[in-house]
Amino acid sequence: MLLKGNYKQGGIYKTDTATFDFCVNMSANSEPKNDFETQAKIILFCIKENNATKVVSTLCLLSAEVRKQIVSFKVNQNTALCAAVTLGHKDIVEYLLKNCEADVNQKGIFTDENDNQYKVPPIWCAAESGRVDIASLLLFYGADVNDCSDTESTPVRCACFMNHQLMVEFLVENGGNLSKTNIYGGTCLMNSIRCPELVKFLITKGVDVNSVDVNDWTALHYAAKEGHVNSVRILLTNNADYTIRNKTNRTALDLAAYNGHDFVVEAFIKKECGTEIKFVDSYELLGCHHVDTDIEKARKFWMKALGNAS
């Protein structure tokens, strides 16, 4: 069973069939309550395979306390519940919560596509995958909707980054905090710039459009740099401060021009968000950006710079 997207769950993919057979043989000659690690490895292997039947048959004859200890035992810092949530196995998630009393807030390991690892709670994993049904189940069993990763990223902030608007709306309805930043000052709005509709939603909920991170970047800076023109238009319409400079003394307009986003530059000019001198500088920067790949386009922008300067 492959994990959706480019993400993997730390630890569980290192268990192959030979290891599984070894674990089964070991468990047959061991008291389960004294061999939680072996049992936990078996459970994680079954979760990877989406084998709910094997999960149940491995645990059902054990006492409630032993089941709880097994599913709470971390293998490579990962937990059964986090693995099941990340892989989207709702039936297994429900069994772990209902029949094994798994700790609904126990953190496991999440590994991103660049092999960076983070300690995250199950609700964060559900937010990342966009599984509202699983998030609802976790909240029913008492999950903290604002439980953070080890970088202080909330589930709703994670959902914003993944552009899961339905998940964002669900978490907000259930108390998700849109104001909390991560340790770098990153906001939900900054994470949402790729999705204009999500930007609109967050603004209607009263987020601060001019909040800055540790490098003094605003959501407008990020949207302009990455060329998300519709988000730029929405932010400017909703009083985003285009004069704010980041720690390298760049405005959002500077970043748009430097990165060759002519439509974004034109959006600033159309809304008169800047001075004539800034517009001239922006056209000059656009020309410099395109000169090596499209000399005619570069010439067009330089002529516009001359026209604005005259």
Order of alpha helices (4+ residues) and beta strands (2+ residues): alpha-alpha-alpha-alpha-alpha-alpha-beta-beta-alpha-alpha-alpha-alpha-alpha-alpha-alpha-alpha-alpha-alpha-alpha-alpha
